[in-house]
Amino acid sequence: MDDLFLMLVLAHLLGDFLLQPTHWIEKRRQKKWKAGPLYLHGFVHIALAFGALWVGGFSSFWFLALMIGGTHILIDPIKAFAKKKRLSFFLDQMIHLLVTALSMLIISDFNFPEISLSSIVWKVIVAFVFVTKPASILIDQLLPEDWGPQPSAKEIKAQQDDNGLENAGEYIGILERLLILGFILTNNWSGIGFLLAAKSVFRFSDLQKAEQRKQTEYIMIGTLLSFSLAIVAGWWASF
């Protein structure tokens, strides 16, 4: 039962973050329930949830996979109507996790099973998946838009002329969280300090060019959030 809960959470992370292209989300925002990718997204969740039930030995509860995927088809387009996008994101995730919890209750015949989360293997897998795309999106949702730097026209022109890699910041964040998680699981906490120092050195020249206190503070908050999420995930996985 412990393994099943973790596998369902893993299925949710994969379906909602790693296996949902950005253009699917845009189509859903534009066309809501008329968007074809919405139903593909629901099918992905059905397949992943059924896979978790099958691996966990509960394939006879296949209808729960339909319930999990169906709630995504029903609820996800509602976010397009929400004025507070961040609030709708957290409410959406909470509802989906509640549906997962309800599935566990149905399987246990509403006997409120004890979930000790004792399976270290599945915990580690969930932690590694979480610190990739899900953590990036969570950080983006936690940082208010008006906290971000507002570049001048001159800075925008300079950025356009720069040959920097597209989405490099996101990939750097993912790699640093993967490294931190690896350091924690191998009990090499000193590696986290080395990583933070190394990133500070590489970022120093960028912050000098920016000459903006707001951008410096924004980057620092984002970095600390990224490190914090990775540390929490590592602590939980090794608990």
Secondary structure as UniProt FT lines:
FT   HELIX           2..13
FT   HELIX           14..18
FT   HELIX           22..31
FT   HELIX           32..34
FT   HELIX           36..55
FT   TURN            56..57
FT   HELIX           59..61
FT   HELIX           63..75
FT   HELIX           76..81
FT   HELIX           85..107
FT   TURN            108..110
FT   HELIX           120..130
FT   TURN            131..132
FT   HELIX           133..142
FT   HELIX           145..147
FT   HELIX           153..161
FT   TURN            166..167
FT   HELIX           168..185
FT   TURN            186..187
FT   HELIX           190..210
FT   HELIX           213..238
//
